[in-house]
């Protein structure tokens, strides 16, 4: 006798209903990063200092969520490929795009600065993609990844701290450390080189960072 096809249709928002606790925390990470970007954009329209401080403070908040989601996933045995991919997507927003947006909003908006910031974000994307495909190879017998190849993308939190210090001291725009120079009629703020360096360390295959 032929089997009858199930008439049950997928419920609306069924994907959201299948999220684990750790996945929701990961989404909070990405949301904090996006909120930082929007706060920085609002500062460019309405230059009030609290908007910058809010944007700067949201990146550490995202980092807390980033640490917390892993702990919750391990404690509740909720590790999954979906969670890993979700974590990477959230991280690129919070620790890649958001720091670049903060740097741009605080004065690194010369043509060469923009090229460097795009390079930085591209390195972050590459770093996360490589980690996702090599994590199994780097894991020990217990399945735990022993070290990172290259600096993990949350290392950009250091850049955010430096930007916060510059803003607090009033060193933004053309008053950023090392000022602004012109190369072939293109403006460049030498301070943006820290994003270039961080990007290079993220894609390094020889730099090995122990994973705590």
C-alpha positions, 0 to 999 in steps of 0.5 A, a space after each residue: 500500500 502506497 504511503 500518503 504524503 505528509 500534509 504537515 507544512 513547516 511552521 513559520 519561524 521554524 528555524 528560529 524555534 530550533 535555535 539552541 541557547 548558545 545560538 541565541 547568545 551568538 546572535 546577541 554577539 552579532 546584534 551588538 556589533 551591528 548596533 555599534 555600526 549604527 551608533 557610529 553612523 548616527 554620530 556622523 549625522 549627529 556628532 554627539 560624543 555619547 554615540 561614539 562611546 556607545 559604539 565603542 562599548 558595544 564591541 566589548 559587549 559583543 566579545 562577552 557574548 562571543 566567549 559566553 556562547 562557547 561556554 554555554 554550548 560546551 556545558 549543554 553539549 550543544 556544539 554543532 556545525 550550524 553553531 560554528 558557522 553562526 559564530 563566524 558570521 557574527 564575529 565578522 560583523 562585531 570584530 571585522 566590520 564594526 571596528 572598520 566602521 569605527 575607524 572610518 567614522 573617527 577619521 580614517 576615511 582617506 582613499 588609502 585608509 579605505 583600501 586598508 580597512 577593506 583589506 582588514 575586513 577581507 582578512 577577517 573573513 578569510 581567517 574565519 573561513 580557514 578556521 572553519 575548514 581546518 578546525 577538525 585538523 587542528 583538534 586533538 584526540 578529545 576534539 578540542 582545537 589546540 591553537 589558532 593559526 594566526 590571531 583570532 578575529 576578536 584580537 581587533 578588540 585591541 584596535 577598538 581600545 586604541 580608537 577609544 583612547 584616541 577619541 578620549 584624548 580628542 585625537 580624531 580626524 586629521 589629529 589622529 596619531 601621526 596626522 595625515 599625509 598625501 600620496 599621489 593626491 590620495 589622503 592617508 592616515 598612518 594610524 590605519 597601518 595598525 589595521 593592516 598589521 592586524 589583518 596580516 597577523 590574522 591570515 598568517 599560517 606560521 603564527 600559532 596562538 594557543 587556544 585557552 
